[in-house]
């Protein structure tokens, strides 16, 4: 009887240990388990922004980039770049000297030259369609990084060829002239430095 008690007791102990081990394993390796995320945000810089965005070009470009090699097959990547380029005027650059009264009922306002605010590649909508000739993971990474940099340069160049700065000037006049005329009650002329 004692021997039977030891066997049953051993069975329950073993069964209990297995249940505890299974429970611990489930909670440790459960993919839906809670995760603890710790982060420390450090503010690097606060910048005052006085740039008024006046035009945004949304573009799509197909780029094929090849790296020619002598002994190995050429490396090639085909990329569809989707992004935007924005033209703006920095209103913080306007000073009192830029506002010139022309008689009693007219005023000339000299705005700073238009500039490119930013070139932004949309990473969600841009896609790599094909990579060939890349044998090592480092080769693939090099090709992808290179084509992303090239895509931003191409978006900027295409926007400049489409005269984004000219359109920015045009929109500045369309927006500022009537607004300032209504505010001041004067005849307003817009010019650029």
DOVOLUM-933421 format. One record per residue (C-alpha): residue in one letter; y, x, z. Coordinates in nm, 3 decimals, m for minus. Last residue first. Layout:
BEGIN
['A'; [Y; X; Z]];
...
END
This chain:
BEGIN
['X'; [8.964; 1.425; m5.426]];
['X'; [8.901; 1.070; m5.543]];
['X'; [9.141; 0.787; m5.625]];
['X'; [9.165; 0.421; m5.525]];
['X'; [9.484; 0.230; m5.598]];
['X'; [9.585; m0.056; m5.371]];
['X'; [9.861; m0.315; m5.428]];
['X'; [9.968; m0.416; m5.082]];
['X'; [9.874; m0.704; m4.849]];
['X'; [9.721; m0.445; m4.616]];
['X'; [9.391; m0.614; m4.529]];
['X'; [9.348; m0.808; m4.854]];
['X'; [9.436; m0.504; m5.067]];
['X'; [9.203; m0.290; m4.856]];
['X'; [8.906; m0.520; m4.922]];
['X'; [8.992; m0.569; m5.289]];
['X'; [9.009; m0.193; m5.357]];
['X'; [8.731; m0.080; m5.124]];
['X'; [8.423; m0.253; m5.269]];
['X'; [8.474; m0.227; m5.647]];
['X'; [8.637; 0.115; m5.612]];
['X'; [8.352; 0.249; m5.402]];
['X'; [8.101; 0.093; m5.643]];
['X'; [8.245; 0.287; m5.937]];
['X'; [8.253; 0.611; m5.742]];
['X'; [7.888; 0.565; m5.638]];
['X'; [7.796; 0.481; m5.998]];
['X'; [7.950; 0.811; m6.107]];
['X'; [7.758; 0.992; m5.832]];
['X'; [7.431; 0.830; m5.945]];
['X'; [7.484; 0.950; m6.301]];
['X'; [7.133; 0.874; m6.441]];
['X'; [7.083; 1.252; m6.484]];
['X'; [7.171; 1.293; m6.116]];
['X'; [6.914; 1.029; m6.022]];
['X'; [6.650; 1.205; m6.233]];
['X'; [6.729; 1.540; m6.070]];
['X'; [6.705; 1.393; m5.720]];
['X'; [6.373; 1.220; m5.794]];
['X'; [6.243; 1.540; m5.957]];
['X'; [6.329; 1.752; m5.651]];
['X'; [6.157; 1.501; m5.422]];
['X'; [5.850; 1.499; m5.647]];
['X'; [5.837; 1.881; m5.660]];
['X'; [5.821; 1.898; m5.281]];
['X'; [5.539; 1.640; m5.277]];
['X'; [5.360; 1.821; m5.562]];
['X'; [5.364; 2.151; m5.373]];
['X'; [5.232; 2.002; m5.050]];
['X'; [4.946; 1.835; m5.240]];
['X'; [4.854; 2.148; m5.437]];
['X'; [4.859; 2.373; m5.129]];
['X'; [4.650; 2.124; m4.930]];
['X'; [4.394; 2.106; m5.210]];
['X'; [4.376; 2.485; m5.236]];
['X'; [4.337; 2.517; m4.859]];
['X'; [4.040; 2.279; m4.871]];
['X'; [3.870; 2.515; m5.118]];
['X'; [3.753; 2.443; m5.469]];
['X'; [4.068; 2.296; m5.620]];
['X'; [4.016; 2.280; m5.996]];
['X'; [4.094; 1.910; m6.017]];
['X'; [4.303; 1.667; m5.816]];
['X'; [4.357; 1.315; m5.941]];
['X'; [4.547; 1.002; m5.855]];
['X'; [4.767; 1.119; m5.570]];
['X'; [4.968; 0.821; m5.461]];
['X'; [5.321; 0.727; m5.360]];
['X'; [5.354; 0.379; m5.207]];
['X'; [5.297; 0.471; m4.843]];
['X'; [5.463; 0.813; m4.868]];
['X'; [5.791; 0.669; m4.998]];
['X'; [5.985; 0.983; m5.097]];
['X'; [6.340; 0.983; m4.968]];
['X'; [6.634; 1.163; m5.124]];
['X'; [6.938; 1.141; m4.904]];
['X'; [7.309; 1.090; m4.881]];
['X'; [7.391; 1.230; m5.226]];
['X'; [7.764; 1.279; m5.247]];
['X'; [8.080; 1.103; m5.359]];
['X'; [8.402; 1.303; m5.349]];
['X'; [8.627; 1.215; m5.059]];
['X'; [8.849; 0.909; m5.096]];
['X'; [9.217; 0.929; m5.181]];
['X'; [9.394; 0.604; m5.100]];
['X'; [9.700; 0.511; m5.301]];
['X'; [9.938; 0.243; m5.168]];
['X'; [10.170; m0.007; m5.330]];
['X'; [10.432; m0.263; m5.214]];
['X'; [10.724; m0.063; m5.077]];
['X'; [10.705; 0.246; m5.293]];
['X'; [10.378; 0.435; m5.339]];
['X'; [10.245; 0.500; m4.987]];
['X'; [9.989; 0.780; m4.972]];
['X'; [9.674; 0.759; m4.759]];
['X'; [9.473; 1.081; m4.796]];
['X'; [9.721; 1.274; m4.579]];
['X'; [9.626; 1.049; m4.286]];
['X'; [9.272; 1.186; m4.306]];
['X'; [8.952; 1.068; m4.476]];
['X'; [8.658; 1.304; m4.416]];
['X'; [8.493; 1.068; m4.167]];
['X'; [8.449; 0.819; m4.453]];
['X'; [8.169; 1.027; m4.606]];
['X'; [8.098; 0.856; m4.938]];
['X'; [7.748; 0.762; m5.043]];
['X'; [7.479; 0.787; m5.308]];
['X'; [7.118; 0.710; m5.220]];
['X'; [6.801; 0.835; m5.387]];
['X'; [6.479; 0.640; m5.355]];
['X'; [6.109; 0.695; m5.377]];
['X'; [5.782; 0.640; m5.556]];
['X'; [5.592; 0.943; m5.686]];
['X'; [5.270; 0.893; m5.881]];
['X'; [5.082; 1.224; m5.867]];
['X'; [4.835; 1.402; m6.095]];
['X'; [4.719; 1.737; m5.955]];
['X'; [4.582; 2.033; m6.149]];
['X'; [4.430; 2.369; m6.063]];
['X'; [4.335; 2.577; m6.363]];
['X'; [3.977; 2.701; m6.380]];
['X'; [3.920; 3.053; m6.250]];
['X'; [3.974; 3.392; m6.410]];
['X'; [4.335; 3.379; m6.528]];
['X'; [4.478; 3.089; m6.335]];
['X'; [4.738; 2.829; m6.431]];
['X'; [4.868; 2.605; m6.157]];
['X'; [4.922; 2.261; m6.297]];
['X'; [5.147; 1.980; m6.177]];
['X'; [5.138; 1.636; m6.334]];
['X'; [5.412; 1.404; m6.218]];
['X'; [5.448; 1.032; m6.283]];
['X'; [5.783; 0.906; m6.154]];
['X'; [5.888; 0.582; m5.984]];
['X'; [6.245; 0.518; m5.882]];
['X'; [6.466; 0.322; m5.645]];
['X'; [6.830; 0.417; m5.696]];
['X'; [7.056; 0.327; m5.405]];
['X'; [7.431; 0.281; m5.433]];
['X'; [7.724; 0.258; m5.192]];
['X'; [7.598; 0.410; m4.868]];
['X'; [7.892; 0.463; m4.634]];
['X'; [7.875; 0.789; m4.448]];
['X'; [8.048; 0.802; m4.113]];
['X'; [7.756; 0.922; m3.910]];
['X'; [7.806; 1.079; m3.571]];
['X'; [7.518; 1.313; m3.498]];
['X'; [7.311; 1.336; m3.182]];
['X'; [7.083; 1.638; m3.168]];
['X'; [6.749; 1.762; m3.042]];
['X'; [6.643; 1.482; m2.811]];
['X'; [6.314; 1.579; m2.652]];
['X'; [6.044; 1.316; m2.629]];
['X'; [5.750; 1.394; m2.405]];
['X'; [5.425; 1.224; m2.489]];
['X'; [5.113; 1.117; m2.309]];
['X'; [4.863; 0.884; m2.461]];
['X'; [4.579; 0.747; m2.253]];
['X'; [4.317; 0.571; m2.454]];
['X'; [4.146; 0.247; m2.369]];
['X'; [3.790; 0.208; m2.492]];
['X'; [3.732; 0.057; m2.835]];
['X'; [3.536; 0.357; m2.962]];
['X'; [3.302; 0.347; m2.659]];
['X'; [3.182; 0.702; m2.594]];
['X'; [3.275; 0.731; m2.225]];
['X'; [3.237; 0.366; m2.137]];
['X'; [2.897; 0.330; m2.300]];
['X'; [2.775; 0.664; m2.164]];
['X'; [2.877; 0.569; m1.810]];
['X'; [2.702; 0.230; m1.834]];
['X'; [2.391; 0.388; m1.983]];
['X'; [2.381; 0.651; m1.707]];
['X'; [2.424; 0.383; m1.438]];
['X'; [2.148; 0.173; m1.591]];
['X'; [1.920; 0.477; m1.623]];
['X'; [1.982; 0.570; m1.256]];
['X'; [1.903; 0.213; m1.151]];
['X'; [1.579; 0.207; m1.354]];
['X'; [1.473; 0.540; m1.204]];
['X'; [1.550; 0.415; m0.852]];
['X'; [1.375; 0.085; m0.924]];
['X'; [1.065; 0.260; m1.060]];
['X'; [1.061; 0.508; m0.772]];
['X'; [1.067; 0.215; m0.524]];
['X'; [0.782; 0.048; m0.713]];
['X'; [0.579; 0.373; m0.716]];
['X'; [0.660; 0.448; m0.348]];
['X'; [0.564; 0.091; m0.244]];
['X'; [0.234; 0.119; m0.434]];
['X'; [0.159; 0.443; m0.251]];
['X'; [0.240; 0.281; 0.083]];
['X'; [0.000; 0.000; 0.000]];
END
